[in-house]
Amino acid sequence: MTRTDHRIMQAALLFLAASLFWAQSLHQGLSGDVFWQWAAGRYMIAHHQILHRDVFSYTLYHKPWVTEEWGYEVILAAVVQILGPVGFWLMGAGVGTILVLSLSWLLSLRGITGIKNGLLILVATPSWLLFVKDRPQSVSYVFMVWMLVILWQGRTQPKRLWWAVPLLWLWTNIHGSFLLGFLLLLLEGIWMIIPINTPRVKTPKTGVSLKLWVSVLSVAVLASFINGNGPGLWAYSWHVSFSRRIAAIIAEWQSPNFHYIFFVLVILVPMFILVLLMVFGQKKVVWPDFFLAAGLFYSTMKSVRFMAYFAIEWPILLGTLTRPWPFKRVHGWLVSPVLILLGVILMVMRPVVAPGKPSGEPVLAANYLKTHHGHVFNRYSWGGYLISRHIPVFIDGRTDFYLQGDQLSQYTAVKRLTQNPNKIWKEYNVKYVLWTPKSAVATYLLSHQAQWKPVLRSKTAILFQHRGSW
């Protein structure tokens, strides 16, 4: 098999990997936090200022709000404003495509090319699909790859390490995971000061001096203070990253459920293969790669949201621990069209959902509430959509923001009916309750129609109106 065949096959495999992101964006509508993030971006663009206080809820209206993702929100709103709803596809599938190409570039720099390069990325892609959507975390995966590229190139071209400064500054203003970027830079200095070299483990040599590393790290930290929330963003991001209250509420902050075979395949299987190669393989283990993969695996076991970061690192370690894959009997000109056709089929096999169209959101109820005003007690997952329709909410996906009040515990009490919900609704003068049909809360309200009247029903939601006044 010629080098050209390898390149053709690699390109076809990368196309197939990217097509998975596009198939997801083309066939699924929008849901969740993207709506309030879009609304926040629109507000900041319209008012030419960063939001520091809540303008979306009636429960904590005008309370302090740390908008750590303000940069992403502004970019999202600007892209949609310029390109129209198709901008949502670009911020989802487009970012996923950039992630695929960026990791392929990093693997190539590490000497992992051709079919091996494309296969590793294709196998890792399912781990990203759960998280690469219209959300700021998606951009952080790309930033992590770019950071690894900068650190690797800096070992032979030390001046390139300075690229870490603008990247980390941008990361700081996009998402709270910027702490991971600074950790990567910090670890690079530790490996430089205390290299680990044994018969089975090696630390790559670097041309970066201690003075240069300290200078880059210092400037990067100082530059990170230039954000919408100042130096306090560091403490805030740290607190949110390890908040037990958030972990108790949001599923992706919890440990993976290995009752689902998907998590076994994308988390445990790669780690099992890596362990076998490190124990029985012939090639030396690159210590920084092993340390980072092990750390991200441990983080993933505690919180599944780290799975996407782990899926960036394990292909690098697996690629360096294995020999080149020749595939002598594979003909690129013959197999590549099949892979490309498969990618196209994935994108067109189902009807395309219009860009920006809500999926599973209470559209009809929101239309009603636009002309019938009053406080709405809404489901957590629908808060973002109501915000995008300019309807004040009881709660929404800004979980960290609601930690300063009692709304999270009150919402949970109503959802589980652990106390009389009317006491909570009376406290906030709730006029409407927007909930899912055939749920405990809906059943409760239907059994109290003397007090609560159903005014709108759909497959998605049921809207109740309080009779009289509190």
C-alpha positions as CSV (number, residue, x, y, z in Angstrom):
1,M,0.0,0.0,0.0
2,T,1.5,3.3,-1.1
3,R,1.8,6.5,1.0
4,T,-0.8,8.1,-1.3
5,D,-3.2,5.3,-0.5
6,H,-2.6,5.9,3.2
7,R,-3.4,9.6,2.9
8,I,-6.6,8.9,0.9
9,M,-7.8,6.4,3.5
10,Q,-6.9,8.8,6.3
11,A,-8.9,11.6,4.7
12,A,-11.9,9.3,4.1
13,L,-11.8,8.1,7.7
14,L,-11.7,11.7,9.0
15,F,-14.6,12.6,6.7
16,L,-16.6,9.7,8.2
17,A,-15.8,10.8,11.7
18,A,-16.8,14.4,11.0
19,S,-20.0,13.2,9.3
20,L,-21.2,11.7,12.6
21,F,-21.2,15.3,14.1
22,W,-23.1,16.6,11.0
23,A,-25.6,13.8,11.1
24,Q,-26.3,14.6,14.8
25,S,-26.8,18.3,14.1
26,L,-28.8,17.8,11.0
27,H,-31.2,15.3,12.5
28,Q,-31.7,16.7,16.0
29,G,-33.3,20.0,17.0
30,L,-32.0,22.3,19.7
31,S,-32.7,21.7,23.4
32,G,-31.3,22.5,26.8
33,D,-28.9,25.3,27.8
34,V,-28.2,26.5,24.3
35,F,-31.3,28.7,24.5
36,W,-30.4,30.7,27.5
37,Q,-26.8,31.0,26.3
38,W,-28.0,32.3,23.0
39,A,-30.3,34.8,24.8
40,A,-27.5,35.9,27.0
41,G,-25.3,36.5,24.0
42,R,-28.0,38.5,22.3
43,Y,-28.5,40.6,25.4
44,M,-24.8,41.4,25.7
45,I,-24.5,42.3,22.1
46,A,-27.6,44.6,22.2
47,H,-26.5,46.3,25.4
48,H,-22.7,46.3,24.7
49,Q,-21.9,45.0,28.1
50,I,-21.1,41.8,30.0
51,L,-23.9,40.5,32.1
52,H,-23.1,40.5,35.9
53,R,-26.6,40.3,37.2
54,D,-29.5,38.1,36.4
55,V,-32.1,39.5,34.0
56,F,-33.9,36.2,33.1
57,S,-35.6,34.8,36.3
58,Y,-38.1,36.2,38.6
59,T,-36.8,34.2,41.6
60,L,-33.3,35.7,41.7
61,Y,-33.8,38.7,39.5
62,H,-30.8,41.2,39.5
63,K,-28.8,38.9,41.8
64,P,-25.1,38.6,41.1
65,W,-24.4,36.2,38.2
66,V,-20.8,35.1,37.2
67,T,-21.0,34.7,33.4
68,E,-17.9,32.6,33.0
69,E,-19.0,31.6,29.5
70,W,-19.8,35.1,28.3
71,G,-17.3,34.8,25.4
72,Y,-19.0,31.7,23.9
73,E,-22.4,33.2,24.4
74,V,-21.5,36.4,22.5
75,I,-19.8,34.3,19.7
76,L,-22.9,32.0,19.4
77,A,-25.3,35.0,19.2
78,A,-23.1,36.8,16.7
79,V,-22.7,33.7,14.4
80,V,-26.5,33.1,14.5
81,Q,-27.1,36.8,13.9
82,I,-24.8,36.9,10.9
83,L,-25.5,33.5,9.3
84,G,-29.0,32.8,10.6
85,P,-30.1,29.6,12.3
86,V,-27.6,27.6,10.2
87,G,-25.1,29.1,12.7
88,F,-26.3,26.6,15.2
89,W,-25.1,23.8,13.0
90,L,-21.7,25.4,12.6
91,M,-21.3,25.9,16.4
92,G,-22.1,22.2,16.9
93,A,-21.0,20.1,13.9
94,G,-18.6,22.7,12.7
95,V,-16.7,22.7,16.1
96,G,-16.8,18.8,16.0
97,T,-15.1,18.9,12.6
98,I,-12.4,21.2,13.8
99,L,-11.9,18.8,16.7
100,V,-11.4,15.9,14.3
101,L,-8.9,17.8,12.2
102,S,-7.0,19.2,15.1
103,L,-6.5,15.9,16.8
104,S,-5.4,14.4,13.4
105,W,-2.9,17.2,13.2
106,L,-1.6,16.5,16.7
107,L,-1.3,12.7,16.0
108,S,0.6,13.5,12.8
109,L,3.0,15.7,14.8
110,R,3.5,12.7,17.2
111,G,4.4,10.4,14.2
112,I,1.0,8.8,14.0
113,T,-0.1,9.1,10.3
114,G,-2.1,7.4,7.6
115,I,-4.8,4.9,8.3
116,K,-3.7,4.5,11.9
117,N,-4.3,8.2,12.4
118,G,-7.8,8.1,10.9
119,L,-8.9,4.9,12.6
120,L,-7.9,6.2,16.1
121,I,-10.0,9.3,15.6
122,L,-12.9,7.5,14.2
123,V,-13.0,5.1,17.1
124,A,-12.7,8.0,19.6
125,T,-15.5,10.1,17.9
126,P,-18.5,8.3,19.6
127,S,-17.1,9.5,23.0
128,W,-17.4,13.1,21.8
129,L,-20.9,12.9,20.3
130,L,-22.6,13.1,23.7
131,F,-20.9,16.4,24.5
132,V,-20.0,18.2,21.2
133,K,-23.1,20.2,20.6
134,D,-24.0,23.9,20.8
135,R,-22.3,24.4,24.1
136,P,-19.0,26.0,25.3
137,Q,-17.6,22.7,26.5
138,S,-17.3,21.7,22.8
139,V,-14.8,24.6,22.2
140,S,-12.8,23.5,25.2
141,Y,-12.1,20.1,23.6
142,V,-10.5,21.9,20.6
143,F,-8.6,24.2,23.0
144,M,-7.2,21.2,24.8
145,V,-5.9,19.7,21.5
146,W,-4.4,23.0,20.5
147,M,-2.7,23.3,23.9
148,L,-1.2,19.9,23.5
149,V,0.1,20.9,20.0
150,I,1.7,24.0,21.4
151,L,3.4,22.0,24.2
152,W,4.7,19.4,21.8
153,Q,6.0,21.9,19.2
154,G,7.5,24.0,22.0
155,R,9.9,21.1,22.9
156,T,11.8,21.5,19.6
157,Q,10.8,25.2,18.9
158,P,10.7,26.8,22.4
159,K,9.4,30.2,21.2
160,R,6.1,28.6,20.1
161,L,5.3,28.1,23.8
162,W,4.3,31.7,23.9
163,W,1.2,30.8,21.8
164,A,-0.1,29.3,25.0
165,V,-0.7,32.8,26.4
166,P,-3.4,34.0,23.9
167,L,-4.9,30.5,23.8
168,L,-5.3,30.3,27.6
169,W,-6.7,33.9,27.7
170,L,-9.3,33.0,25.1
171,W,-10.1,29.7,26.9
172,T,-10.6,31.7,30.2
173,N,-13.2,33.8,28.5
174,I,-15.0,30.9,26.9
175,H,-15.4,28.2,29.6
176,G,-14.4,27.3,33.2
177,S,-12.4,24.3,32.0
178,F,-9.5,26.8,31.3
179,L,-8.1,25.4,34.6
180,L,-7.3,22.2,32.6
181,G,-5.3,24.3,30.2
182,F,-3.2,25.8,32.9
183,L,-2.7,22.4,34.5
184,L,-1.2,21.1,31.2
185,L,1.2,24.1,31.2
186,L,2.1,23.5,34.8
187,L,2.7,19.8,34.2
188,E,5.0,20.6,31.3
189,G,7.2,22.5,33.7
190,I,7.2,19.7,36.3
191,W,8.3,17.1,33.6
192,M,11.0,19.5,32.6
193,I,12.3,19.9,36.2
194,I,11.7,16.3,37.3
195,P,11.9,14.1,34.3
196,I,11.1,10.4,34.8
197,N,13.2,7.9,32.8
198,T,13.2,4.2,33.5
199,P,13.6,1.1,31.2
200,R,9.9,1.2,30.5
201,V,9.1,4.9,30.9
202,K,10.5,8.0,29.3
203,T,10.1,11.7,29.4
204,P,10.7,13.5,26.1
205,K,13.6,16.0,26.0
206,T,12.7,19.6,25.7
207,G,14.4,22.7,24.5
208,V,12.3,25.0,26.8
209,S,14.3,26.6,29.5
210,L,13.1,27.0,33.0
211,K,13.2,30.8,32.6
212,L,11.0,30.6,29.5
213,W,8.5,28.3,31.1
214,V,8.1,30.5,34.2
215,S,7.8,33.6,31.9
216,V,5.0,32.0,29.8
217,L,3.2,30.7,32.8
218,S,3.3,34.0,34.6
219,V,2.2,36.1,31.7
220,A,-0.6,33.6,31.0
221,V,-1.9,33.8,34.5
222,L,-1.8,37.6,34.5
223,A,-3.5,37.7,31.1
224,S,-6.2,35.4,32.4
225,F,-7.2,38.1,34.9
226,I,-8.4,40.1,31.9
227,N,-11.9,38.7,31.7
228,G,-15.4,39.7,32.5
229,N,-15.1,38.7,36.2
230,G,-11.4,39.4,37.1
231,P,-9.1,37.2,39.1
232,G,-12.0,35.9,41.1
233,L,-13.0,33.7,38.2
234,W,-10.2,31.3,39.2
235,A,-11.8,30.6,42.6
236,Y,-15.3,30.5,41.1
237,S,-14.4,28.0,38.4
238,W,-12.6,25.8,41.0
239,H,-15.6,25.9,43.3
240,V,-18.1,25.1,40.5
241,S,-15.9,22.3,39.1
242,F,-16.0,20.4,42.5
243,S,-19.5,21.4,43.7
244,R,-21.3,18.4,45.2
245,R,-24.6,20.1,45.0
246,I,-24.3,20.5,41.2
247,A,-23.1,16.9,40.9
248,A,-26.2,15.7,42.8
249,I,-28.4,17.3,40.2
250,I,-26.8,17.1,36.8
251,A,-26.3,13.6,35.3
252,E,-23.1,14.3,33.4
253,W,-21.4,15.5,36.6
254,Q,-22.0,12.0,38.1
255,S,-20.1,8.7,37.6
256,P,-20.7,6.8,34.4
257,N,-23.4,4.1,34.5
258,F,-21.7,0.9,33.3
259,H,-25.1,-0.8,33.0
260,Y,-25.0,0.9,29.5
261,I,-22.7,-1.0,27.2
262,F,-21.8,2.3,25.5
263,F,-19.8,3.5,28.5
264,V,-18.1,0.1,28.8
265,L,-17.0,0.3,25.2
266,V,-15.8,4.0,25.2
267,I,-14.2,4.1,28.6
268,L,-13.2,0.7,30.0
269,V,-12.2,-1.0,26.7
270,P,-9.6,1.7,25.7
271,M,-8.2,1.7,29.2
272,F,-7.9,-2.1,29.2
273,I,-6.1,-2.1,25.9
274,L,-3.7,0.6,27.2
275,V,-2.9,-1.4,30.3
276,L,-2.2,-4.5,28.3
277,L,0.2,-2.6,26.0
278,M,2.0,-0.9,28.9
279,V,2.5,-4.3,30.7
280,F,3.3,-6.5,27.8
281,G,4.3,-4.1,25.0
282,Q,7.8,-3.5,23.7
283,K,7.7,0.3,23.3
284,K,8.5,2.7,26.0
285,V,5.7,4.6,27.7
286,V,5.8,8.4,27.3
287,W,5.4,9.5,30.9
288,P,3.4,12.8,30.3
289,D,0.9,10.9,28.1
290,F,0.5,8.1,30.6
291,F,0.0,10.5,33.5
292,L,-2.5,12.6,31.7
293,A,-4.5,9.6,30.4
294,A,-4.6,8.1,33.9
295,G,-5.7,11.3,35.4
296,L,-8.4,11.9,32.9
297,F,-9.6,8.3,33.3
298,Y,-9.8,8.8,37.0
299,S,-11.7,12.0,36.5
300,T,-14.1,10.3,34.1
301,M,-14.8,7.6,36.6
302,K,-15.9,10.3,39.1
303,S,-17.7,12.5,36.5
304,V,-18.7,11.3,33.0
305,R,-18.3,14.9,31.6
306,F,-14.5,14.2,31.5
307,M,-15.0,11.4,29.1
308,A,-14.6,13.7,26.1
309,Y,-11.2,14.9,27.4
310,F,-10.1,11.3,28.1
311,A,-11.1,10.4,24.5
312,I,-8.6,13.1,23.3
313,E,-5.7,11.6,25.3
314,W,-6.1,7.9,25.0
315,P,-5.7,7.8,21.1
316,I,-2.4,9.7,21.6
317,L,-1.1,7.1,24.1
318,L,-2.4,4.2,22.1
319,G,-0.9,5.5,19.0
320,T,2.5,5.9,20.6
321,L,2.4,2.4,22.2
322,T,1.7,0.6,19.0
323,R,3.8,0.0,15.9
324,P,2.8,1.3,12.4
325,W,-0.2,-0.4,10.9
326,P,0.7,-1.3,7.3
327,F,-2.6,-2.5,5.9
328,K,-0.8,-3.8,2.9
329,R,-3.8,-5.4,1.3
330,V,-6.1,-2.4,1.6
331,H,-6.5,-0.3,-1.5
332,G,-7.3,3.3,-0.7
333,W,-8.9,4.1,-4.0
334,L,-11.3,1.3,-3.5
335,V,-12.2,1.6,0.2
336,S,-12.3,5.4,0.5
337,P,-15.3,5.9,-1.8
338,V,-17.2,3.4,0.4
339,L,-16.3,5.3,3.6
340,I,-17.3,8.6,2.0
341,L,-20.6,7.1,0.8
342,L,-21.3,5.8,4.3
343,G,-20.7,9.3,5.7
344,V,-23.0,10.8,3.2
345,I,-25.7,8.2,3.9
346,L,-25.5,9.0,7.7
347,M,-26.1,12.6,6.9
348,V,-29.1,12.1,4.5
349,M,-30.7,8.9,5.7
350,R,-33.2,10.8,7.9
351,P,-35.1,14.0,7.4
352,V,-33.2,17.1,8.1
353,V,-34.5,19.2,11.0
354,A,-34.6,22.9,10.3
355,P,-31.6,24.6,12.0
356,G,-32.5,26.2,15.3
357,K,-35.7,24.3,15.6
358,P,-36.5,23.3,19.2
359,S,-36.7,19.6,20.1
360,G,-38.8,18.5,23.1
361,E,-39.4,22.1,24.2
362,P,-42.8,23.5,25.2
363,V,-43.4,25.6,22.1
364,L,-47.2,25.8,22.3
365,A,-47.1,26.6,26.0
366,A,-44.5,29.4,25.4
367,N,-46.8,30.9,22.7
368,Y,-49.6,30.9,25.2
369,L,-47.5,32.5,28.0
370,K,-46.4,35.3,25.7
371,T,-49.9,36.7,25.8
372,H,-50.9,35.4,29.2
373,H,-48.6,36.9,31.8
374,G,-47.8,35.6,35.3
375,H,-45.1,33.8,37.2
376,V,-44.4,30.3,35.7
377,F,-43.1,27.4,37.7
378,N,-41.2,25.5,35.0
379,R,-39.2,22.3,34.6
380,Y,-35.5,22.8,35.0
381,S,-34.7,21.6,31.4
382,W,-37.2,24.0,29.9
383,G,-36.0,27.2,31.6
384,G,-33.5,28.0,28.8
385,Y,-36.1,27.9,26.1
386,L,-38.5,30.1,28.0
387,I,-35.7,32.6,28.5
388,S,-35.1,32.7,24.8
389,R,-38.8,33.5,24.4
390,H,-38.5,36.4,26.9
391,I,-40.5,34.6,29.6
392,P,-39.2,35.0,33.2
393,V,-38.4,31.6,34.8
394,F,-38.4,30.0,38.2
395,I,-35.2,28.0,37.4
396,D,-33.1,27.1,34.4
397,G,-29.8,25.4,33.4
398,R,-27.6,28.0,35.2
399,T,-27.2,25.6,38.2
400,D,-24.2,27.3,39.7
401,F,-26.2,30.6,39.7
402,Y,-29.1,29.1,41.6
403,L,-26.7,27.8,44.3
404,Q,-27.0,31.2,46.1
405,G,-30.7,30.7,46.8
406,D,-33.2,28.0,47.8
407,Q,-34.6,27.5,44.3
408,L,-32.8,24.2,43.6
409,S,-34.0,22.6,46.8
410,Q,-37.5,24.0,46.4
411,Y,-37.6,22.7,42.8
412,T,-36.5,19.3,43.9
413,A,-39.1,19.2,46.6
414,V,-41.9,20.0,44.1
415,K,-40.6,17.5,41.5
416,R,-40.5,14.7,44.1
417,L,-43.6,16.0,46.0
418,T,-41.8,15.7,49.3
419,Q,-43.7,18.7,50.6
420,N,-46.9,20.5,49.7
421,P,-46.0,22.3,46.5
422,N,-48.7,25.0,47.0
423,K,-46.6,26.5,49.9
424,I,-43.8,27.1,47.5
425,W,-46.0,28.3,44.7
426,K,-47.7,30.7,47.0
427,E,-44.4,32.1,48.2
428,Y,-43.6,33.1,44.6
429,N,-47.1,34.0,43.6
430,V,-47.0,31.3,40.8
431,K,-49.9,31.6,38.3
432,Y,-48.9,28.9,35.9
433,V,-47.2,25.5,36.3
434,L,-45.6,24.1,33.2
435,W,-44.8,20.4,33.5
436,T,-44.6,17.1,31.6
437,P,-47.7,15.0,31.2
438,K,-48.1,11.7,33.1
439,S,-45.7,12.8,35.8
440,A,-46.2,12.9,39.5
441,V,-46.6,16.7,39.6
442,A,-49.1,16.6,36.6
443,T,-51.1,13.9,38.3
444,Y,-51.2,15.9,41.6
445,L,-52.5,19.0,39.7
446,L,-55.1,17.1,37.8
447,S,-56.4,15.8,41.1
448,H,-56.7,19.4,42.4
449,Q,-58.6,20.9,39.5
450,A,-60.6,23.1,41.9
451,Q,-57.4,25.0,42.4
452,W,-55.5,24.3,39.2
453,K,-57.0,24.4,35.7
454,P,-55.3,22.7,32.8
455,V,-55.3,25.4,30.0
456,L,-53.1,23.7,27.4
457,R,-52.1,20.2,26.6
458,S,-49.6,18.8,24.1
459,K,-47.4,15.7,23.7
460,T,-44.6,17.6,25.3
461,A,-46.2,19.6,28.1
462,I,-49.2,20.4,30.1
463,L,-49.8,24.0,31.4
464,F,-51.9,24.6,34.5
465,Q,-53.3,27.9,35.6
466,H,-54.0,28.8,39.3
467,R,-57.7,29.6,39.9
468,G,-58.2,32.8,41.7
469,S,-55.4,34.5,43.7
470,W,-53.2,33.4,46.5
